[in-house]
Amino acid sequence: MSNERIIIGIDPGTNVMGYGILGVNGKKPRMIAMGVIKLSKFESHYLRLRRIHERVLALVEQYLPDEMAIEAPFYGKNVQSMLKLGRAQGVAMAAALIRDIPITEYEPRKIKQAITGNGGASKEQVQEMLRRILTIPADRLLPELDATDALAAALCHFYETAKPISATSAKSWKAFIAANPTRVKK
């Protein structure tokens, strides 16, 4: 049995939803899969939500992720669009919650910062950095940037969770050990 940790990244959308599956062995991340769920063929918003739930649940059952990283909706001026996007995100999260998969949300700027070093980077810049970091062949990239945005959420989560817990918040080693009993061997 492998020690590989699997992270599913989701870029929620109501027309196109991106997903990325990241495998991590030790400190080495690699892309397992990425793709998009096209939803524009469904006229009803509710049918789109059902499709999101079905597909994300199928991905969860296929790849058995340990964690989900999902892009948090950014705040726009159109309230109806925000509501629909929030519902899409919620349905994707529900598919993970059914299988007890922990979920972490990341703001788009945080994801871009983690991948490119620039919170204002373009989707194309994020895709190119992912291609280089994960050595993804150019012919495996999709025209829809939602797929690489989702993979970026997963890689951002890996970076965030791989950071060591800082001992500076504890006033002493005794306080650090008390606050982190699973990190210290006796």
N, C-alpha and C positions, 0 to 999 in steps of 0.2 A: 504494500500500500504506500502511496506517495505522500510526502509531507507537503505537497504543493497546496498553497492557499489560493483560492479562487475568488476573485472580486468581479461582480457584474456592475458595469456602469450604465446608467440610463440618462439619455438626454430627452426629456419629455417633450412631446409635441402633439398637436391635434391633427396635423396633416401628415407629418413624418416624425416618427419616434426613433431615435438612434439607440443602439445598444453596443456594448463592447465587453468582451470577456477577457480578463487579465489573469494570467497564472503567475504565481510568485513562488520561486524555490529559493529559500534563504533570502538573499538581497537582490536576486536577479529576476526582474519582471519580464514577461513575454506575452505577446498577444496570442490568445487562443482563437478568438473569433470576433468579428464585428459585422454589423449590418443595420438595416433599417426596417421598420414596420411601416408600410405605406397605408395610409388611412383615408386618403382623399376619395377613394371609390365608394366609401360609405357616406350616404347622404345625411343620416341621422347622427347627431353627436353621441347619442346613447349607444348606437351600434359601434361607433369608433371606440368608446370606452370599453365595451365588451371585448372587442378585438384586442385592445391593449392588454387587458387582463388575461385573456387566453394565451396570447403570444409570450408575455412576460412569464407567466406561469410555466409555459412549455420550455422556455429558456432555462428557468430555475430547475425544472425537472431534468433537463438534458445535461446541464453543466454543473449542477449541484454547488452553487456558489456559497462561500462562507459568509460573505458580506455583500451589501449593495451600497454603491455610491451613486447618488442622484443629484443632478443639477437642480438647484432651487430656482423657481421662476423669478425672473427679474421683473421689477415693477415698471409697467408701462402706463400709458395714459388711457388705454381702452380697457375698461373694467370688465366687459363681457369676454374679451380675449383672455384676460387674466383668470377669470373664473373657469373658463374652459381648460386652460393650461393647468391650473391647480387641480382640477378634476382628473385630468390625464395623469398627472404626477401621483395623485392619491391612489388611483386604480393600479398603477404600476407598483406602488409601495405595498398595497394590499396583497398583491400576488406574492411578494417576498415575505410579508408578515404571516401568510398562511403556512409557510414552511419555516417559521421562526428565524428568519434571516435578519440580522441587525442591519439597520439602514442609517447612513450618514448623508446629510445634505451639504452641498457646497455651493456657494455663490459663484456665478460665472467668472467674476474677476479673480476669485481665489484659485479657480481651476487654471485659468490662463496664466496667472502668476506662477503657479507651481510648475507648469509645463514649459513656458517660454521665458519666465523671468519678467514678464510684462503683463500686468492686469488688463491692459487695453489692447492686447494682441488680436489680430484678425483670426477668423476661423481657419484660413489658409495657413497662417503662421503656426497655429496649434497643430494642424495636420502635418506640416513639414517637420516640426520638432518631434512629434510622435513617431513619424517615419524613421527619423534618425536615432532616437532613443531606443526604440524597440526593434530597430532594423527590419522594418516592414518593407517588402519589395513594392516598388511604385505601382506595379500591375495589380496588387491586392487592395489598393486604395479605392474607395467608392466615390462616385461623383457627388453623393450626398454627404455633406460635411457633418451631418448629425451623427453619423457612425463614429467618426474620429472625436467628436465632442463627447460622446458617451465613453469612449475608451480613455479620453483625457480625464474624465471624472473618476474612473477607476484608478488610473495612475496617480492622480492627485491624492486619492484616499490611501494608496500604498505609501506615498511619500509622507503623508501626515501621520500615519500609524507606525511608520518605521522610525520616526524621530524618538530619540531616547527621552525618557521623562527626566526633566531637569531636577537636580537635587537642590537648586538654589531656592526653591519655594519652601523647603524644610529648613527650620532654624538649626537643626543638628542632625547627625546621623541617626540618632535614636528616633527623632521625629520622622525622618525619611523612612526608616524601617517600619515604623508603626503605620505610616500612610501607605506603604507599598509592600505588604507582607508576601505577596506572590513573586516579587522581583528579587527577594533576598533568600539565599539558601542558608539554613542554620547548620 
